[in-house]
Every structure is written in structure tokens, then in C-alpha cells.
Amino acid sequence: MNSHLGDYLTFRRMIIPVLIQVMYWIVTIVVILGGLNYLILGDGAVERAGGLAAIIIGPLIVRLWAEVVMVVFRINGTLTEIKELLERGR
């Protein structure tokens, strides 16, 4: 059996990091489109300012969320590598 497939089937290889990257781009596009919607179709200055803020700040917030989740999975990967190295050393 292919080692990558075996790792996937035994949950040693995570697919969530790839899904997080895909979700990051989808949510970023939705946030920008929502901000554009408020910017263009907003009735007042407050709605238009909110739309501009969503376009500027929204992707940063989404990026922070994605990075925090990715750090958790990278920590898990690093701890798994350390465990494997320690097991080989015995």
C-alpha cells in the first residue's frame, strides 16, 4: 500500500490544512463581495464605510483565523515527527 494512502487511512496525515486553505479563499471572496455590495448599494455613509472596512479588514480577520487553525495542525505534525524520532531511537 502506498505510504501516503496508508497515512491518510490511519489518520496520520491530515487533510484539514488543505481544506482550511480552500475555505480561506472562499470566505475571503465572500467577505470582499459582501463589502463591495455594501459599498456600492449602501444607503448611507455608515453602510458604505462598513463596506469599505469589510473589504480592508475582513480578509485580514479571515487570514488570522486560518493561520491560527493551521498553527494547531502544524504543532500536531511536529509533535508526531518528534514522537516518531523518539520511537526510532529506542
VOLUMRO-724865 format. One line per field, with one value per residue: residue number from 1; residue in three letters; chain; x, y, z of N, C-alpha, C, O in turn. Coordinates in nm, 4 decimals, m for minus. Atoms other than C-alpha are relative to their C-alpha. Layout:
BEGIN
nudo [NUM  ...] .
tidren [ala  ...] .
mimi [A  ...] .
n.xx [X  ...] .
n.yy [Y  ...] .
n.zz [Z  ...] .
ca.xx [X  ...] .
ca.yy [Y  ...] .
ca.zz [Z  ...] .
c.xx [X  ...] .
c.yy [Y  ...] .
c.zz [Z  ...] .
o.xx [X  ...] .
o.yy [Y  ...] .
o.zz [Z  ...] .
This chain:
BEGIN
nudo [1  2  3  4  5  6  7  8  9  10  11  12  13  14  15  16  17  18  19  20  21  22  23  24  25  26  27  28  29  30  31  32  33  34  35  36  37  38  39  40  41  42  43  44  45  46  47  48  49  50  51  52  53  54  55  56  57  58  59  60  61  62  63  64  65  66  67  68  69  70  71  72  73  74  75  76  77  78  79  80  81  82  83  84  85  86  87  88  89  90] .
tidren [met  asn  ser  his  leu  gly  asp  tyr  leu  thr  phe  arg  arg  met  ile  ile  pro  val  leu  ile  gln  val  met  tyr  trp  ile  val  thr  ile  val  val  ile  leu  gly  gly  leu  asn  tyr  leu  ile  leu  gly  asp  gly  ala  val  glu  arg  ala  gly  gly  leu  ala  ala  ile  ile  ile  gly  pro  leu  ile  val  arg  leu  trp  ala  glu  val  val  met  val  val  phe  arg  ile  asn  gly  thr  leu  thr  glu  ile  lys  glu  leu  leu  glu  arg  gly  arg] .
mimi [A  A  A  A  A  A  A  A  A  A  A  A  A  A  A  A  A  A  A  A  A  A  A  A  A  A  A  A  A  A  A  A  A  A  A  A  A  A  A  A  A  A  A  A  A  A  A  A  A  A  A  A  A  A  A  A  A  A  A  A  A  A  A  A  A  A  A  A  A  A  A  A  A  A  A  A  A  A  A  A  A  A  A  A  A  A  A  A  A  A] .
n.xx [0.0838  m0.0726  m0.0184  0.0866  0.1364  0.0044  0.0028  0.1327  0.1014  m0.0198  0.0119  m0.1288  m0.0111  0.1207  0.0463  0.0567  m0.0762  0.0366  0.1356  m0.0067  m0.0450  0.1125  0.1007  m0.0526  0.0251  0.1445  0.0510  m0.0559  0.0772  0.1344  m0.0124  m0.0255  0.1230  0.0949  m0.0441  0.0321  0.1447  0.0323  m0.0645  0.0689  0.1443  0.0330  0.0840  m0.0600  m0.1454  m0.0409  m0.0025  m0.1119  m0.1231  m0.0047  m0.0406  m0.1428  m0.0703  0.0070  m0.0941  m0.1374  m0.0272  0.0550  m0.1000  m0.1007  0.0592  0.0093  m0.1368  m0.0383  0.0699  m0.0614  m0.1339  0.0103  0.0367  m0.1141  m0.1039  0.0384  m0.0301  m0.1455  m0.0490  0.0299  m0.0943  m0.1329  0.0004  0.0005  m0.1367  m0.0834  0.0358  m0.0580  m0.1447  m0.0277  0.0270  m0.1094  m0.1206  0.0021] .
n.yy [m0.1172  m0.1257  m0.0535  m0.1167  0.0500  0.0628  m0.1077  m0.0622  0.0926  0.0190  m0.1332  m0.0601  m0.1167  m0.0816  m0.0679  m0.1278  m0.1167  m0.0315  m0.0535  m0.1340  m0.0912  m0.0183  m0.0801  m0.1365  m0.0739  m0.0147  m0.0985  m0.1305  m0.0494  m0.0359  m0.1224  m0.1117  m0.0255  m0.0624  m0.1374  m0.0750  m0.0171  m0.1121  m0.1216  m0.0493  m0.0092  m0.0536  m0.1197  m0.1133  m0.0039  0.1032  0.1275  m0.0031  0.0107  0.1394  0.0793  m0.0234  0.0669  0.1442  0.0317  m0.0153  0.0738  0.1348  0.1009  0.0146  0.0815  0.1366  0.0519  0.0316  0.1235  0.1119  0.0232  0.0616  0.1404  0.0674  0.0162  0.1155  0.1218  0.0112  0.0478  0.1427  0.0675  m0.0030  0.0934  0.1347  0.0263  0.0191  0.1314  0.1017  m0.0006  0.0611  0.1433  0.0602  m0.0045  0.1009] .
n.zz [0.0000  0.0067  m0.1350  m0.0173  m0.0154  m0.1318  m0.0990  0.0080  m0.0519  m0.1440  m0.0595  m0.0313  0.0885  m0.0135  0.1213  m0.0407  0.0464  0.1387  m0.0037  m0.0586  0.1054  0.0927  m0.0704  m0.0120  0.1238  0.0201  m0.0959  0.0369  0.1143  m0.0488  m0.0798  0.0915  0.0759  m0.0925  m0.0202  0.1225  0.0030  m0.0888  0.0502  0.1192  m0.0177  m0.1323  0.0026  m0.0702  m0.0153  m0.0961  0.0725  0.0951  m0.0797  m0.0439  0.1158  0.0210  m0.1109  0.0244  0.1088  m0.0482  m0.1234  0.0091  0.0373  m0.1063  m0.1061  0.0529  0.0035  m0.1375  m0.0360  0.0715  m0.0531  m0.1329  0.0203  0.0615  m0.1022  m0.0814  0.0741  0.0137  m0.1296  m0.0025  0.0895  m0.0601  m0.1128  0.0571  0.0458  m0.1189  m0.0542  0.0871  m0.0219  m0.1306  0.0087  0.0769  m0.0818  m0.1085] .
ca.xx [0.0000  0.1215  0.2642  0.0692  m0.2553  m0.1773  m0.1047  m0.4337  m0.6357  m0.4849  m0.5368  m0.1632  m0.1900  m0.4364  m0.6487  m0.7804  m0.4856  m0.5755  m0.9425  m0.8536  m0.6684  m0.9661  m1.2047  m0.9781  m1.0081  m1.3824  m1.4545  m1.2199  m1.4039  m1.7415  m1.6236  m1.4913  m1.8085  m2.0207  m1.8117  m1.8473  m2.2213  m2.2442  m2.0026  m2.1968  m2.5555  m2.5354  m2.7950  m2.5874  m2.2344  m2.2253  m2.3134  m2.0590  m1.7908  m1.8802  m1.8449  m1.5031  m1.3979  m1.5173  m1.3093  m0.9969  m1.0269  m1.2342  m0.9604  m0.7155  m0.9519  m1.0119  m0.6359  m0.5780  m0.8412  m0.6842  m0.3348  m0.4415  m0.6059  m0.3036  m0.0652  m0.2610  m0.2223  0.1463  0.2056  0.0342  0.2559  0.5716  0.4777  0.4071  0.7529  0.9166  0.7293  0.8439  1.2055  1.1926  1.0412  1.3167  1.5819  1.4732] .
ca.yy [0.0000  0.3498  0.5132  0.8361  0.6451  0.4387  0.7565  0.9030  0.5922  0.5659  0.9389  1.0120  1.2575  1.5413  1.6784  1.9724  2.2027  2.1773  2.2350  2.5365  2.6927  2.6355  2.7732  3.0752  3.1733  3.1094  3.3118  3.5908  3.6209  3.6221  3.8927  4.1112  4.0675  4.1484  4.4579  4.5653  4.5122  4.7464  4.9925  5.0183  4.9624  5.1118  5.3784  5.5894  5.6814  5.4352  5.1396  5.2487  5.2923  4.9482  4.8037  4.9628  4.8359  4.4858  4.4942  4.6062  4.4370  4.1309  3.9425  4.0143  3.8635  3.5611  3.5216  3.5355  3.2656  3.0437  3.0899  3.0025  2.6820  2.5959  2.6510  2.3968  2.1385  2.2181  2.1717  1.8344  1.7406  1.8456  1.6526  1.3462  1.3756  1.4102  1.1023  0.9010  1.0086  0.9134  0.5750  0.5052  0.5964  0.3268] .
ca.zz [0.0000  m0.0801  0.2327  0.1736  0.1324  0.4420  0.6385  0.5161  0.6016  0.9507  1.0204  1.0421  0.7523  0.7990  0.5150  0.7157  0.6293  0.2604  0.3378  0.5525  0.2578  0.0282  0.2897  0.3380  m0.0272  m0.0423  0.2733  0.1610  m0.1707  0.0076  0.2504  m0.0309  m0.2378  0.0678  0.1330  m0.2299  m0.2037  0.0960  m0.0628  m0.3874  m0.2737  0.0748  0.1510  0.3858  0.4717  0.7601  0.5345  0.2753  0.5413  0.6759  0.3272  0.2853  0.6275  0.5364  0.2181  0.4049  0.7459  0.6542  0.4661  0.7500  1.0064  0.7843  0.7404  1.1165  1.1688  0.9029  1.0437  1.3988  1.2769  1.0620  1.3567  1.5601  1.2850  1.2336  1.6060  1.5772  1.2815  1.4605  1.7736  1.5584  1.3979  1.7414  1.8630  1.5595  1.6109  1.9768  1.8936  1.6368  1.8940  2.1383] .
c.xx [0.0891  0.0075  m0.0889  m0.1448  m0.0168  m0.0059  m0.1370  m0.1058  0.0125  0.0001  0.1333  0.0236  m0.1327  m0.0368  m0.0551  0.0851  m0.0325  m0.1400  m0.0031  0.0439  m0.1117  m0.1066  0.0452  m0.0333  m0.1480  m0.0560  0.0538  m0.0771  m0.1393  0.0050  0.0207  m0.1251  m0.1072  0.0359  m0.0282  m0.1494  m0.0421  0.0590  m0.0780  m0.1480  m0.0424  m0.0764  0.0673  0.1499  0.0491  0.0087  0.1168  0.1338  0.0165  0.0426  0.1482  0.0825  m0.0002  0.0988  0.1442  0.0299  m0.0463  0.1014  0.1095  m0.0522  m0.0102  0.1382  0.0489  m0.0649  0.0673  0.1383  m0.0040  m0.0334  0.1181  0.1118  m0.0312  0.0362  0.1500  0.0633  m0.0231  0.0983  0.1397  0.0092  m0.0007  0.1396  0.0934  m0.0259  0.0632  0.1503  0.0373  m0.0230  0.1090  0.1274  0.0043  0.0533] .
c.yy [0.1245  0.0618  0.1213  m0.0429  m0.0666  0.1033  0.0671  m0.0888  m0.0231  0.1335  0.0570  0.1236  0.0742  0.0648  0.1383  0.1190  0.0400  0.0609  0.1405  0.1010  0.0273  0.0874  0.1447  0.0815  0.0214  0.1086  0.1390  0.0607  0.0441  0.1307  0.1208  0.0331  0.0641  0.1446  0.0870  0.0272  0.1168  0.1303  0.0607  0.0263  0.0582  0.1303  0.1209  m0.0127  m0.1105  m0.1353  m0.0047  m0.0103  m0.1424  m0.0924  0.0145  m0.0686  m0.1511  m0.0414  0.0030  m0.0933  m0.1455  m0.1062  m0.0197  m0.0880  m0.1453  m0.0639  m0.0380  m0.1301  m0.1202  m0.0322  m0.0664  m0.1486  m0.0775  m0.0238  m0.1210  m0.1298  m0.0174  m0.0470  m0.1498  m0.0774  m0.0063  m0.0963  m0.1449  m0.0376  m0.0252  m0.1375  m0.1116  m0.0080  m0.0637  m0.1505  m0.0734  m0.0087  m0.1061  m0.1314] .
c.zz [0.0000  0.1402  0.0246  0.0199  0.1366  0.1111  0.0032  0.0649  0.1504  0.0762  0.0477  m0.0858  0.0041  m0.1340  0.0326  m0.0453  m0.1448  m0.0034  0.0583  m0.1057  m0.0997  0.0647  0.0152  m0.1249  m0.0249  0.0919  m0.0322  m0.1168  0.0438  0.0792  m0.0910  m0.0813  0.0881  0.0267  m0.1210  m0.0103  0.0882  m0.0509  m0.1158  0.0261  0.1342  m0.0099  0.0642  0.0100  0.0932  m0.0697  m0.0970  0.0727  0.0510  m0.1129  m0.0291  0.1089  m0.0194  m0.1081  0.0507  0.1171  m0.0079  m0.0400  0.1048  0.1132  m0.0446  m0.0019  0.1400  0.0461  m0.0643  0.0560  0.1376  m0.0144  m0.0588  0.1021  0.0869  m0.0723  m0.0232  0.1307  0.0104  m0.0877  0.0583  0.1179  m0.0491  m0.0488  0.1186  0.0598  m0.0827  0.0175  0.1325  m0.0025  m0.0775  0.0834  0.1080  m0.0450] .
o.xx [0.1925  m0.0922  m0.1401  m0.2156  m0.1187  m0.0814  m0.1874  m0.1898  m0.0865  0.0365  0.1348  0.0979  m0.2387  0.0504  m0.0792  0.0275  m0.0382  m0.1641  m0.0825  m0.0100  m0.1305  m0.1593  m0.0366  m0.0834  m0.1882  m0.1302  m0.0184  m0.1090  m0.1880  m0.0831  m0.0413  m0.1584  m0.1795  m0.0519  m0.0716  m0.1909  m0.1205  m0.0031  m0.0946  m0.2013  m0.1617  m0.0474  0.0453  0.2102  0.1581  0.1043  0.1826  0.2255  0.1277  0.1181  0.2157  0.1868  0.0997  0.1607  0.2261  0.1315  0.0144  0.1145  0.1620  0.0210  0.0180  0.1527  0.1123  0.0005  0.0933  0.1738  0.0773  0.0260  0.1445  0.1770  0.0588  0.0888  0.1985  0.1582  0.0645  0.1471  0.2073  0.1091  0.0617  0.1843  0.1767  0.0679  0.1171  0.2064  0.1349  0.0512  0.1415  0.2083  0.1101  0.0584] .
o.yy [0.1277  0.0651  0.1382  0.0128  m0.0479  0.0881  0.1024  m0.0413  m0.0553  0.1379  0.1416  0.2133  0.0158  0.1093  0.2186  0.2196  0.1588  0.1581  0.2239  0.2115  0.1412  0.1794  0.2364  0.1936  0.1282  0.1958  0.2377  0.1795  0.1485  0.2152  0.2252  0.1504  0.1533  0.2308  0.2014  0.1348  0.2015  0.2357  0.1824  0.1286  0.0686  0.2144  0.2343  m0.1099  m0.1646  m0.2097  m0.1078  m0.0770  m0.1951  m0.1871  m0.0841  m0.1278  m0.2175  m0.1474  m0.0793  m0.1628  m0.2331  m0.2066  m0.1301  m0.1718  m0.2369  m0.1816  m0.1420  m0.2142  m0.2205  m0.1493  m0.1544  m0.2328  m0.1904  m0.1282  m0.1975  m0.2226  m0.1304  m0.1253  m0.2238  m0.1829  m0.1087  m0.1667  m0.2313  m0.1502  m0.1158  m0.2072  m0.2073  m0.1175  m0.1382  m0.2256  m0.1876  m0.0996  m0.1304  m0.2261] .
o.zz [0.0667  0.2123  0.1353  0.1038  0.2030  0.2071  0.1098  0.1413  0.2160  0.1937  0.1371  m0.0461  m0.0188  m0.2087  m0.0576  m0.0867  m0.1765  m0.0751  0.0147  m0.1110  m0.1423  0.0021  0.0077  m0.1155  m0.0712  0.0467  m0.0178  m0.1149  0.0004  0.0636  m0.0709  m0.0986  0.0436  0.0307  m0.1072  m0.0534  0.0455  m0.0376  m0.1230  m0.0169  0.1623  m0.0951  0.0215  m0.0354  0.0748  m0.0482  m0.1107  0.0249  0.0545  m0.0911  m0.0588  0.0813  0.0082  m0.0983  0.0099  0.1161  0.0537  0.0301  0.1194  0.1657  0.0327  0.0314  0.1576  0.1077  0.0022  0.0700  0.1658  0.0529  m0.0174  0.0987  0.1216  m0.0108  m0.0279  0.1298  0.0553  m0.0474  0.0481  0.1331  0.0125  m0.0270  0.1135  0.0985  m0.0271  0.0203  0.1413  0.0608  m0.0447  0.0651  0.1660  0.0334] .
